[in-house]
Each structure stands twice: as C-alpha cells, then as structure tokens.
Amino acid sequence: MIPQRFTKLAFSLIMSGIMSFVISGISSFRAIGLSKDGVEAWLTGWPLTWAVAFPVVTVVAPLSQRLAKALTKAA
C-alpha cells in the first residue's frame, strides 16, 4: 500500500488519468472519427495528455477545492 501522506498525489494521478483518457478520446474521435486511425491517435496521444494533465490537476485541485468551499455554505 501507498502511505497515506501520498493521498492527494494518488488522487491527482487517478483523476488526471481518467479525465485525460476520456477527453483525448472525445477529441480524437471528433477530429478523426470512430475508426482504426481514431483509436490509434487516441491511444498514442493519451500518454502525452496525461503527462500534461497530472501536474495541472496536482496544482489546480487545491485551488478548485478552496474556490468551491468559498462558493458554498454549510447547511
């Protein structure tokens, strides 16, 4: 198991992986279509998008959490 002190980093890794997978798939299929070429573009482009998404999520997630907390109130 991963030590608990790495929870936020693990969250960023998982969230960025899922989101980049979905978004790169949508972008690839919209640009190329649902074909062999589209799937190939998706699967070859996804690692790059994940490499960008991971540090972005790592930095932006705490800011987003603070903003969401500021915009909401306790019931």
C-alpha positions as CSV (number, residue, x, y, z in Angstrom):
1,M,0.0,0.0,0.0
2,I,1.0,3.6,-0.5
3,P,1.5,5.7,2.6
4,Q,-1.5,7.9,3.4
5,R,0.7,11.1,3.1
6,F,0.5,10.5,-0.7
7,T,-3.3,10.5,-0.9
8,K,-3.5,13.9,-2.7
9,L,-0.9,12.8,-5.2
10,A,-2.6,9.5,-5.8
11,F,-5.9,11.4,-6.3
12,S,-4.2,13.7,-8.8
13,L,-2.7,10.7,-10.7
14,I,-6.0,8.8,-10.9
15,M,-8.2,11.8,-11.7
16,S,-5.8,13.1,-14.4
17,G,-5.5,9.7,-15.9
18,I,-9.3,9.2,-16.2
19,M,-10.0,12.7,-17.4
20,S,-7.2,12.8,-19.9
21,F,-8.3,9.3,-21.2
22,V,-11.9,10.5,-21.7
23,I,-11.1,13.9,-23.1
24,S,-8.4,12.7,-25.5
25,G,-10.8,10.0,-26.7
26,I,-13.5,12.5,-27.4
27,S,-11.1,14.9,-29.2
28,S,-9.6,12.1,-31.3
29,F,-12.9,10.7,-32.4
30,R,-14.3,14.2,-33.2
31,A,-11.2,15.0,-35.3
32,I,-10.6,11.6,-37.0
33,G,-13.8,9.6,-36.4
34,L,-14.5,6.3,-34.9
35,S,-12.1,4.2,-36.9
36,K,-8.8,2.3,-36.6
37,D,-6.9,5.6,-37.1
38,G,-9.0,7.4,-34.5
39,V,-8.3,4.7,-31.9
40,E,-4.6,4.7,-32.8
41,A,-4.5,8.5,-32.4
42,W,-6.3,8.3,-29.1
43,L,-4.1,5.7,-27.6
44,T,-0.8,7.3,-28.8
45,G,-2.0,10.8,-27.8
46,W,-3.3,9.9,-24.4
47,P,0.1,9.4,-22.6
48,L,1.1,13.0,-23.6
49,T,-2.2,14.4,-22.4
50,W,-1.8,12.5,-19.1
51,A,1.7,13.9,-18.7
52,V,0.3,17.4,-19.0
53,A,-2.9,16.7,-17.0
54,F,-1.2,15.2,-14.0
55,P,0.8,18.3,-12.9
56,V,-2.1,20.6,-13.8
57,V,-4.5,18.6,-11.6
58,T,-1.9,18.5,-8.9
59,V,-1.7,22.3,-8.8
60,V,-5.3,23.2,-9.7
61,A,-7.2,20.7,-7.4
62,P,-6.4,22.5,-4.2
63,L,-7.3,25.9,-5.7
64,S,-10.6,24.4,-7.0
65,Q,-11.4,23.0,-3.6
66,R,-10.8,26.4,-2.0
67,L,-13.0,28.1,-4.6
68,A,-15.8,25.5,-4.2
69,K,-15.7,25.9,-0.4
70,A,-15.8,29.7,-0.8
71,L,-18.8,29.5,-3.1
72,T,-20.8,27.1,-0.9
73,K,-22.1,27.3,2.6
74,A,-22.8,24.7,5.3
75,A,-26.4,23.5,5.6
